Amino acid sequence: MESEKNQRAKNWSHGEIAALAGAIEKHYTSLFGRFSQNLTSKDKSSLWKMIAEE
């Protein structure tokens, strides 16, 4: 029973890593830029959510 509890999650596939890296590269300035009137935390959260869904 305990062995089931302590199992590691599977590693990400190469395709998943490539997709994540591509999406971050595409939106890098918005994800890691400074907050301003045109870039809010809500905007950043929305981008991360979109990336996660892709």
C-alpha positions in Angstrom: 0.0 0.0 0.0 2.8 2.4 0.8 4.6 1.7 -2.4 1.6 3.1 -4.3 1.6 6.2 -2.3 5.3 7.0 -2.9 5.4 6.4 -6.7 6.9 9.2 -8.8 5.0 10.8 -11.5 6.0 10.0 -15.1 8.6 12.3 -16.8 7.5 14.7 -19.5 7.9 13.5 -23.1 10.2 15.3 -25.5 7.2 16.6 -27.3 5.6 18.0 -24.2 8.9 19.8 -23.3 9.3 21.1 -26.8 5.7 22.4 -26.8 6.2 24.1 -23.4 9.5 25.7 -24.5 8.0 26.9 -27.8 5.0 28.5 -26.0 7.2 30.2 -23.4 9.5 31.5 -26.1 6.6 32.8 -28.1 5.2 34.7 -25.1 8.4 35.4 -23.2 8.1 39.1 -22.9 4.6 39.0 -21.6 5.2 36.1 -19.2 8.4 37.6 -17.6 8.0 41.3 -18.3 7.3 44.0 -15.8 3.8 44.8 -14.8 2.3 47.9 -16.3 -1.1 49.3 -17.3 -0.9 47.1 -20.4 0.4 44.0 -18.6 -1.3 42.8 -15.5 -1.0 39.7 -13.3 -4.4 38.7 -14.7 -2.9 38.8 -18.3 0.1 36.7 -17.1 -2.2 34.2 -15.4 -4.3 33.9 -18.5 -1.2 33.2 -20.7 0.0 30.5 -18.3 -3.4 28.9 -18.3 -3.5 28.9 -22.1 0.0 27.4 -22.3 -1.0 24.7 -19.8 -4.1 23.8 -21.9 -2.0 23.6 -25.1 
